Amino acid sequence: MSAFCRDCLADAPQSGTRCKACGGRRILSHAELDALAIAHLDCDAFYASIEKRDDPSLIDKPVIVGGSGRRGVVSTACYLARIHGVRSAMPMFQALKLCPKAVVIRPSMSKYAEVARAVRALMRELTPLVEPLSLDEAYLDLSGTERLHGMTPAKSMARLAKRIHDDIGITASIGLSYNKFLAKLASDLDKPRGFAVIGRAEAKTFLRAKPIGFVRGVGAATEARLARDGVTTIAHVQDADPHDLMKHYGNTGLWLWRMANAEDARAVDPDAEMKSISGEVTFETDITDFETLEHVLWDQAERVSARAKASDLGGRTVTLKLKTAGFKTRTRSHSLEAPTQLADRIYRVAREALLREADGTAFRLLGVGISNLVSAADCDPADLVDEGAGKRAAAERAMDKVRAKFGRDVLGKGRGMK
């Protein structure tokens, strides 16, 4: 069984022992450790970790990043706040009932985008096959890199996590496996500062007792339909005939069977993010109030804008996504005359669609995205019709620079401070 120390990368006899080289206890061991090359890296409580890094007085305090006031929604909670039950997408008033001593900080997306660029640059030093999923997570394929780096992919990922901690000042958790599905599952098993491995030998057994909702992509509506048919665990899918599943559920059935049996042929695709950039939040409780939805929309527009700026991209199409309490999805898209990467413009376009949809309907999810992506150099030209557009664009970019350096609270827009 292969084993090494995650702190100094020295080989070790087995887990549960101290490293002879540095005395550390973080020994990673697994029978397939040297044979796996698909990784998923996820920064721990990304926004909150950056805020704690920048303000050491917050280190031992529960921190919640999100909108303040009754209409605010939690974007991220540090692990101290999570102990009290605080979760992402929870209404802020509810989060503060659970954790009244929490420090609430408004998100600073421009600052988070700068940190994301730095993390992504370290990833790309290991391999060009980096597929970002959001600002704070990505898949990596390290196949064939052992000779280049002089170490196994497992050690390269451990060294990457250490560099993120030492050079950038935040922590990350890693999942390592032989496909993307399992790598992402593994990265959630040992948070924070975790490193978990799922090999071929144990994959199906590991999945077998898990509920069907454990499979990423199985939403509440699909899970409810499967439950009505008696399919509640992954074991039920593993034991089913794939042809019967396809007959009952179409392509979804075949996809479920493959995931349940740990089969995922998707390659790590560095261009995957180029199709669209989006952000969405599922609410703890359904929301009918337009002003609350509007507030959440602005937060999501800033999130999408930050990802677009971090990737030097913009989009020609803005799409609003809503999901009703009855799990019916509504999408409303609008094509722009010129592509954009600005939060203000994404928000304004999506808000017009939201005005038409927010008719008292209870919504459980809101999202916004941009698609038909182009280079940032082609985005947001001067607008001869809307004279204020150029001023708003210049103001937003100036605010991005100031916030990235000094934090969000030094500057803010009125809609972002409700």
C-alpha positions in Angstrom: 0.0 0.0 0.0 1.4 3.4 -1.0 1.5 6.2 1.6 3.1 9.6 2.0 3.1 12.6 4.2 0.8 15.4 2.9 3.0 18.0 4.8 6.5 17.2 3.5 5.6 14.6 0.7 8.0 12.0 2.2 7.1 8.4 1.7 5.6 6.8 4.8 4.9 3.3 5.9 1.2 3.6 6.5 -1.6 5.9 7.7 -2.0 6.3 11.5 1.7 6.8 12.0 3.9 9.9 12.3 6.0 11.0 9.4 9.6 10.1 10.2 10.8 13.1 8.1 8.8 15.9 9.7 6.8 14.4 12.5 3.5 15.2 10.8 0.4 13.1 11.2 -1.3 13.8 7.9 -0.3 10.5 6.2 -2.3 9.5 3.1 -2.4 5.9 2.1 -4.3 3.8 -0.4 -3.7 0.7 -2.4 -4.3 2.5 -5.7 -2.7 5.8 -4.7 0.0 5.7 -7.4 -2.4 4.7 -10.2 -5.0 7.5 -10.0 -4.8 10.8 -11.9 -8.2 12.5 -12.0 -8.6 15.1 -9.3 -11.2 17.5 -8.1 -9.9 20.5 -6.0 -12.4 22.5 -4.0 -11.4 25.5 -1.9 -12.8 25.4 1.6 -15.5 28.0 2.5 -13.9 30.1 -0.3 -15.3 33.5 0.4 -15.2 33.2 4.2 -11.6 31.9 4.1 -10.5 34.9 2.1 -12.2 37.3 4.5 -10.4 35.6 7.4 -7.1 35.7 5.6 -7.5 39.4 5.1 -8.7 40.1 8.7 -6.8 37.9 11.2 -9.2 39.1 14.0 -11.9 36.9 12.4 -9.9 33.7 12.6 -11.6 32.3 15.7 -15.0 33.8 14.9 -18.0 32.4 12.9 -18.1 34.3 9.6 -21.0 34.4 7.2 -20.6 36.0 3.8 -23.8 37.1 2.2 -26.5 39.8 2.0 -27.3 41.6 5.3 -30.8 42.4 6.5 -34.0 40.3 6.4 -33.8 39.8 2.6 -30.2 38.7 2.6 -29.2 35.2 1.7 -26.1 33.3 2.9 -23.5 32.8 0.2 -20.8 31.0 2.2 -20.4 30.2 5.9 -17.1 29.3 7.5 -16.9 25.9 9.3 -17.4 27.5 12.7 -20.7 28.9 11.5 -21.6 25.6 9.9 -21.3 23.8 13.3 -24.4 25.9 14.3 -26.3 24.8 11.3 -25.7 27.7 8.9 -25.8 26.7 5.3 -25.5 28.3 1.9 -28.8 29.8 0.5 -30.2 30.1 4.0 -32.1 33.4 4.7 -29.7 35.6 6.7 -32.2 36.2 9.5 -32.5 32.4 10.0 -28.7 32.0 9.9 -28.4 34.7 12.6 -31.0 32.9 14.8 -28.8 29.8 14.6 -25.5 31.7 15.1 -26.2 35.1 16.7 -22.5 35.8 17.2 -21.6 35.4 13.6 -19.9 38.2 11.7 -21.7 39.0 8.5 -19.7 40.3 5.6 -21.0 41.4 2.2 -19.4 39.5 -0.7 -16.5 41.1 -2.5 -16.6 39.3 -5.9 -13.8 41.2 -7.5 -11.5 40.2 -4.6 -12.6 36.6 -4.8 -12.0 36.6 -8.6 -8.4 37.8 -8.1 -7.8 34.9 -5.7 -9.4 32.5 -8.1 -7.0 33.6 -10.8 -4.1 32.9 -8.5 -5.4 29.4 -7.6 -6.1 28.6 -11.2 -2.5 29.7 -12.2 -1.1 27.2 -9.7 -3.3 24.5 -11.1 -2.1 25.1 -14.6 1.5 24.8 -13.6 0.7 21.1 -13.0 -1.3 20.4 -16.1 -3.0 22.2 -19.0 -6.0 19.9 -18.4 -7.9 22.1 -15.9 -11.6 22.3 -16.1 -13.0 25.1 -13.9 -16.5 24.5 -12.4 -16.7 27.8 -10.5 -14.4 30.4 -9.0 -13.3 27.9 -6.3 -13.3 24.4 -7.8 -12.0 22.6 -10.8 -11.2 19.2 -12.2 -7.6 18.3 -13.1 -6.3 15.5 -15.2 -2.6 14.7 -14.3 -2.2 11.7 -16.5 1.3 11.6 -17.9 2.7 14.3 -15.5 4.7 12.0 -13.2 7.8 12.2 -15.3 7.4 16.0 -15.7 7.1 16.7 -12.0 9.1 13.9 -10.6 6.2 12.6 -8.5 2.9 10.8 -8.7 -0.3 12.8 -9.4 -1.3 12.2 -5.8 1.8 13.9 -4.5 1.5 16.7 -7.0 -2.0 17.5 -5.7 -0.8 17.4 -2.1 2.0 19.8 -3.1 -0.6 22.0 -4.9 -2.8 22.2 -1.7 0.3 23.2 0.3 1.2 25.9 -2.1 -2.4 27.3 -2.1 -2.1 27.5 1.7 1.4 28.9 1.8 1.3 31.3 -1.1 -2.4 32.4 -1.2 -3.4 31.9 2.4 -6.5 29.7 2.1 -7.1 25.9 2.2 -8.4 23.4 -0.3 -9.7 19.9 -0.2 -8.9 17.3 -2.8 -10.6 14.2 -4.2 -8.6 11.7 -6.3 -10.0 8.9 -8.4 -10.1 7.4 -11.9 -13.1 9.6 -13.1 -14.7 13.0 -12.6 -17.8 11.7 -10.8 -15.8 9.9 -8.1 -13.2 12.6 -7.8 -15.8 15.2 -7.0 -17.5 12.9 -4.5 -14.2 12.3 -2.8 -13.3 16.0 -2.3 -16.4 16.3 0.0 -15.5 13.4 2.2 -12.7 15.0 4.3 -13.3 18.7 4.5 -11.7 21.0 5.4 -8.0 20.6 4.3 -9.0 17.1 3.2 -7.6 14.6 0.7 -9.7 11.5 0.0 -9.2 8.7 -2.5 -11.7 6.4 -4.2 -10.2 3.6 -6.2 -11.6 1.2 -8.7 -11.7 -1.7 -6.2 -14.0 0.0 -3.7 -16.0 2.3 -5.9 -19.2 0.3 -6.3 -19.2 -0.8 -2.7 -18.6 2.8 -1.5 -21.7 4.0 -3.6 -24.0 1.1 -2.8 -25.5 2.2 0.5 -25.8 5.9 -0.5 -29.2 7.5 -1.2 -30.0 8.1 -4.8 -29.8 11.9 -4.2 -26.1 11.4 -3.6 -25.5 11.3 -7.3 -24.7 14.8 -8.5 -27.4 15.8 -11.1 -30.3 14.0 -9.4 -32.6 16.9 -8.5 -35.5 16.8 -6.0 -38.1 16.2 -8.7 -36.2 13.2 -10.1 -35.4 11.9 -6.7 -39.2 12.0 -5.8 -40.1 10.2 -9.0 -37.6 7.5 -8.3 -38.8 7.1 -4.7 -42.4 6.6 -5.9 -41.0 3.7 -7.9 -39.2 2.3 -4.9 -35.7 3.4 -6.0 -34.2 5.2 -3.0 -30.6 4.0 -2.9 -27.8 3.6 -5.4 -27.9 -0.2 -4.7 -31.4 -0.3 -6.2 -30.0 1.2 -9.4 -26.9 -1.1 -9.4 -29.1 -4.1 -9.1 -31.5 -3.0 -11.9 -31.4 -4.0 -15.5 -30.1 -1.0 -17.5 -32.6 -1.7 -20.3 -35.5 -1.5 -17.8 -34.2 1.8 -16.4 -33.9 3.2 -19.9 -37.4 2.0 -20.7 -38.9 3.7 -17.6 -36.7 6.9 -17.5 -35.2 7.3 -21.0 -31.6 8.4 -21.2 -31.7 9.5 -17.6 -32.2 5.9 -16.6 -29.1 4.8 -18.5 -27.1 7.7 -17.1 -28.1 6.8 -13.6 -27.1 3.2 -14.1 -23.7 4.2 -15.3 -23.1 6.6 -12.4 -24.4 4.0 -9.9 -21.8 1.6 -11.3 -19.0 4.2 -11.1 -18.8 4.6 -14.9 -18.0 8.1 -16.1 -16.3 8.5 -19.4 -16.3 12.3 -19.4 -12.8 13.8 -20.1 -11.4 16.7 -18.2 -12.1 19.5 -20.7 -10.3 22.8 -20.2 -12.8 24.4 -22.7 -15.9 23.2 -20.9 -16.5 26.5 -19.2 -16.6 28.3 -22.5 -20.2 27.3 -23.2 -21.7 29.5 -20.5 -21.1 31.1 -17.1 -23.9 31.0 -14.6 -24.7 31.2 -10.9 -27.8 30.0 -9.1 -29.1 29.6 -5.5 -31.7 27.3 -4.1 -33.5 28.9 -1.2 -34.0 27.3 2.2 -37.6 28.6 2.0 -39.6 29.6 -1.0 -39.7 33.3 -1.9 -42.5 35.3 -3.5 -41.4 38.8 -2.7 -40.0 40.7 -5.7 -37.6 42.9 -3.7 -36.0 39.8 -2.1 -35.7 38.1 -5.5 -34.2 41.3 -6.9 -31.6 41.4 -4.1 -30.6 37.8 -4.7 -30.5 38.5 -8.5 -27.9 41.2 -7.9 -25.7 38.8 -5.8 -25.9 36.2 -8.6 -25.1 38.8 -11.3 -22.0 39.9 -9.4 -21.0 36.2 -9.1 -21.4 35.6 -12.8 -19.6 38.8 -13.6 -16.7 37.9 -11.3 -16.3 34.5 -13.1 -16.5 36.2 -16.5 -13.8 38.7 -15.6 -11.6 36.0 -14.0 -11.8 34.1 -17.3 -11.5 37.2 -19.6 -14.8 36.4 -21.2 -18.2 38.0 -21.7 -21.5 36.8 -23.1 -24.0 37.9 -25.8 -27.0 36.3 -24.2 -28.3 36.8 -20.6 -30.6 34.1 -19.2 -32.7 34.2 -16.1 -33.6 30.9 -14.5 -36.4 30.4 -11.9 -37.7 27.2 -10.4 -41.2 27.3 -8.8 -42.2 25.6 -5.5 -43.7 22.9 -7.7 -40.3 22.3 -9.4 -41.3 23.8 -12.7 -38.4 25.6 -14.4 -38.8 28.9 -16.2 -35.9 30.3 -18.3 -36.0 33.6 -20.0 -33.2 34.7 -22.3 -32.4 38.0 -24.0 -29.7 38.5 -26.7 -27.7 41.7 -26.4 -26.5 43.9 -29.2 -23.0 43.8 -27.7 -21.6 41.1 -25.3 -21.0 42.0 -21.7 -19.2 40.9 -18.6 -20.5 43.6 -16.3 -22.6 42.8 -13.3 -24.7 46.0 -13.8 -25.7 45.1 -17.3 -26.3 41.4 -16.6 -28.5 42.5 -13.6 -30.5 45.1 -15.6 -31.3 42.7 -18.4 -32.3 39.8 -16.1 -34.3 42.2 -13.8 -36.6 43.1 -16.7 -37.4 39.4 -17.1 -37.8 39.0 -13.3 -40.3 41.8 -13.3 -42.5 39.9 -15.7 -42.2 36.6 -13.8 -42.5 37.7 -10.2 -46.3 37.8 -10.0 -46.7 36.3 -6.6 -45.4 32.8 -7.6 -43.4 31.1 -4.9 -39.9 30.3 -6.2 -37.4 27.9 -4.7 -34.4 28.7 -7.0 -33.1 31.8 -8.9 -30.2 31.8 -11.3 -28.7 34.0 -14.0 -26.1 33.3 -16.6 -24.4 34.5 -19.8 -23.8 32.4 -22.9 -22.6 32.8 -26.5 -19.2 33.7 -24.9 -16.6 35.9 -26.5 -13.3 37.4 -25.5 -13.4 40.2 -23.0 -11.8 42.5 -25.5 -15.0 42.4 -27.5 -17.3 43.2 -24.6 -19.0 46.4 -23.4 -18.2 48.9 -26.1 -19.3 52.5 -25.7 -23.1 52.8 -26.0 -24.2 55.7 -28.2 -27.8 55.3 -27.2 -27.5 54.9 -23.5 -25.0 57.6 -22.5 -25.0 56.4 -18.9 -23.8 52.9 -19.9 -20.3 54.0 -20.4 -20.1 55.8 -17.1 -21.6 52.8 -15.3 -19.1 50.4 -16.9 -16.2 52.7 -16.0 -17.5 53.0 -12.5 -17.8 49.2 -12.1 -14.3 48.5 -13.3 -12.9 51.2 -11.0 -14.8 49.7 -8.1 -13.5 46.2 -9.0 -9.9 47.5 -8.7 -10.5 49.2 -5.4 -12.4 46.3 -3.9 -9.8 43.8 -5.0 -7.2 45.8 -3.1 -9.1 47.1 0.0 -12.3 44.9 0.2 -15.9 45.4 -0.7 -16.9 47.6 2.2 -14.9 50.6 1.0 -17.3 51.0 -2.0 -20.7 49.7 -2.8 -23.7 50.1 -5.0 -27.1 51.0 -3.5 -28.8 47.8 -4.7 -26.0 45.7 -3.3 -26.4 47.3 0.2 -30.1 46.8 0.8 
